[in-house]
Amino acid sequence: MSARTGVSQRETKETNITVSINLDGSGKGSISTGVGFFDHMLDSFARHGLFDLEVSCVGDLHIDSHHTIEDVGIVLGDALKKALGNKEGIKRYGSCTLPMDEALVLCSVDISGRPFFAHDLRFSGEFMGTMPTQMVREFFYALSYSAGLNLHFCQLRGENDHHVAECGFKALAKALDAATQPEPRIAGAWSTKGVL
């Protein structure tokens, strides 16, 4: 199998972002967005998905972190789509129910090319570090639509905002790792349509 890597760039008046991802990496992350908690989440995503991930973002943090976090989701989704290519020979579906202390979050993903996002992640506070809790949803939404993922999260338990958010990022990493793995029993795209 050829290298499954993707690079994407986006420059607007609000952000300047470059993302590269290697789906067959070893979990190495080099993350710099200017939002410490978000960097921690992306590093956890890389490490637990065994993706090599580089994210460089300069954003308008003097306003707030919304554009930075949302736009990183857009660019990461595009890099992921590029790394998947025609999506032939992959398992397509993946899910993970991940525990972290009192928190328990289920993530399921279908690399279908038809974006959809649903979640019930619940946060009691307004911020985690300098990252607004609202931005967890915005990041996952942007990622799912940019990459063409059918992405669902269900919070089964959890009280600590940090634990709930980290469960979500790690569960997504594990689900995506499973969904992007080769399936040697099939040729082509795993769909009755013949394409994904």
N, C-alpha and C positions, 0 to 999 in steps of 0.2 A: 504494500500500500504506500502510495506517495505521501509526502509530508502534508499533514493537515494543519495548515497555518493560515491565518488571516490577518491583514493589516488594514486599518481604516483611520482616516483623518477627517476632521471637521473643524472649520474655522468660521466663526461668526463674530459679530460685534460683542457677544457675551462670553464666548469660550473659544479656546484653541486646544484641541484634543488630538492625541495620537494613541491608538490602542493596537497592540499586537497580541495574538493568542496562538498557542500551539496546543491542539487537543491531545496530543500524545506526549506531553511533557512529564515533568516530575514534581510539579507543584511549586515552582519558583515564581515569586511575585516581585515585581518592581513597580511600586504604586506611588504616585504623587499627584494628589488632587487639591491639596490645601485644606481638606476636611479630614481631620484625624480619625474620627470614628468610621467614616466612609472608607478611608484607606485600610483600616483594620478589617472591615467587612470584605472588601475586595481581595485582600491578602488571604483571608480565610476561604473565600471562594476558590482562589487559585490552588491553595494548598490541599483542600479536601476534594477538589475535582481532579487533582493531578494535572492541572493545566499550567503551562508556562504563560504568565500574563504580565505584560508591561502596559502601564497606563500613565500617561503624562497629560495633565490638564492644568491650564492656566485660565481661571474663570473670574467673573466679576464678584468676588467674595465680599467686596466692599458694599454690595447691595444685600445679598444673602447667598446661600448655597444652592438655591433651587436650580438655576441654570446649569451649574457645574454637575450636580448629581443626575439630573434628567438627561443632559447631553452625553454624559459618560455612558448612560444606559443605551442611548441611541447608537453611539459609536461602537460600544462593545457588542451590541446586537449585530451590527453590520459586519464586524470582524468575525464574529461567530458564524454568520451566514457564509462569508467567504471561505472560512476554514472548512465548512461542511461541503462546499462545492455542489455537485448534483445530488448529494445525499444518498447515493446508491450504496447498498450493502451495509447500512447501519441498522441497529435494532429499532430506532425511531422513538420508542417509548421508554420512559424511565420514571421511577418514583423512589422516594426515600421518606421514611418517618424517622426523624432525628431528635434524640433527646439531648437536653443540656440542663442539668440540674432539674429545676421544677418545670421547665418548659418542654413541650413536645409539639413539633410542627411536622406536618405532612406536606410534601411537595410532589406533584406529578406533572410530567411534561410530555408533550407529543411534538416532535419536530415535523410538523405537518405542512408548514408553509402557509397555514391559515391562522393568523394571530388571534388569540383570545386570552384574556386575563381575568382571573377571579381570585379573590382572597378574603379571608376574615381575620387577618392578623390584627391584634388589638394592643394598643399602647396606652398607658395611663399618664405618662409625662409628655411634655412638649418637645424636649430635646434629649439626645444622647450625645454628650459632649457638646459640640457645636452643630451637630446634624439634627435637623428637625425630624421627629418621628414620622411626620406626614410624608417625608421624602423616601421612606422605604417603599411605599406603594408606588410613588412616581417613578422610581428607578426600575422596579420590576415590570411595571407597565411599559415603559419605554423600551426596555430590553426585549420583552415578548413581542412587541409589534415590529421592532426593527429586525429581529432575527426570524420572525415568522413562526413563533412558538405558541402552542396552546399550553398555557401555564396556569396551574392552580395551586393555591396554598390553603391548608386548613390548620388552624391552631387548635390543637386538642387540649393543651394545658399551657399555663404560663402566666406569671405575674410580673417578673422582672423584665423591663423593656429591653435591656441589653441582651438577655438570654433569648427572648423571643425573636429579636432581629437577627441575632447570630445563628439561631436555629434555621431561620428562613434562608439565609445566604448559604449555609453549609448544606442544607437539604437540597437546595437548587443545584449546588455543585455536584453532589452525589447522584441526583437524578439525571443531570445532563451528562455526567460521565457514563452512566449506564446507557442512556439513549444514543450516545455517539459511538458506542463500541461496535466493531464489525460483527456482522452476523454471517458466518460462512455458509449457512444453508440456503441463502438466497442470492440471486443475481439481480442487479437493478434496484430500483426503488421499491420499498416494501409498501405497496399500495395497489389497489385494484385499478387505479387510474394509470399506473405505470410511471408516474412522476410524483415528486413531493415538492 
